[in-house]
Amino acid sequence: MPEHTSFLSYLIAMFPALGENMHHFGNSLFGKPVNAHGAEPMVASLLVVVLLVALAYRAKAQVADYSKSVIPDETLSLRTFFEIFIGYFYSMMKDMMGPTRAKKFFPVVGTAACFILFSNFLGMIPGFLPPTSSWNVTIGCALVSLGAFTYYGLKENGMGFISHLAGPWMGWAMLPINILIFAIEFLSTFIIRPVTLSIRLMLNIAVDHLLLSILLAIFALFLPIPIMVLGTLVALVQVLVFCLLTSIYIALATEGHEDHGGGHGHEAGGDHAEPKAHA
């Protein structure tokens, strides 16, 4: 991309004093200058985080009075938006792994959904660069996903989460086959998964933002509208794909807790008892 592709990098180029301070800030915090090729996506990520925290506190204040919050708003408000958006991903996880595990693991998926959505749509605002168009940001999201399903897998199944990668034990004569299966599954689980998660998200958002920027520079009014509609669809789909795959990875890593050994009885008392209590 060109050097000055966003409002922030353009301001830095126009005001040398601001640029010196921002470059010092970027070099101190991220070890890179603040531009489209350096720490600017990280700075934009911090902007998204601050925005999300502010909106979350605002939404929390709106639901503090439970007697009023049970009545839905007549129009699309901030509270209604978060209820619909967060509720969709929770329902997706509940259908996939049951309500007990969904409640337990939802904070990771819900946080990722909000961060990626707002990061994607930041690029729809003229003059801003979407943080998710940088691999530094998307690989960070993917590593969080990797850390989450690895931690939950080890917590729920212990070393069985690792030994499961070798496939079913078929005897000492088939030990080389188990070693080969383990190597393939280890590579797929801990290397290929985060790389594909991060590259898929980064390429889709980067190409969409670049195409929108080019058309906006050529035709400033009406032609970019179809591209913006398409970009909105891409931004939403990429949030869904990332969170869906993360939910699948967590479900696969923790399914042994529900399906094998003593964990089955415990989970049966959790997932199956909960609907009866609500009934």
Secondary structure as GFF3:
##gff-version 3
##sequence-region A 1 279
A	DSSP	alpha_helix	7	14	.	.	.	ID=ss1
A	DSSP	alpha_helix	16	29	.	.	.	ID=ss2
A	DSSP	alpha_helix	40	62	.	.	.	ID=ss3
A	DSSP	alpha_helix	66	69	.	.	.	ID=ss4
A	DSSP	alpha_helix	78	97	.	.	.	ID=ss5
A	DSSP	alpha_helix	99	122	.	.	.	ID=ss6
A	DSSP	three_ten_helix	131	133	.	.	.	ID=ss7
A	DSSP	alpha_helix	135	157	.	.	.	ID=ss8
A	DSSP	alpha_helix	160	163	.	.	.	ID=ss9
A	DSSP	three_ten_helix	164	166	.	.	.	ID=ss10
A	DSSP	three_ten_helix	172	174	.	.	.	ID=ss11
A	DSSP	alpha_helix	175	187	.	.	.	ID=ss12
A	DSSP	pi_helix	188	192	.	.	.	ID=ss13
A	DSSP	alpha_helix	193	218	.	.	.	ID=ss14
A	DSSP	alpha_helix	224	254	.	.	.	ID=ss15
A	DSSP	alpha_helix	256	259	.	.	.	ID=ss16
A	DSSP	alpha_helix	263	271	.	.	.	ID=ss17
A	DSSP	alpha_helix	273	278	.	.	.	ID=ss18
###
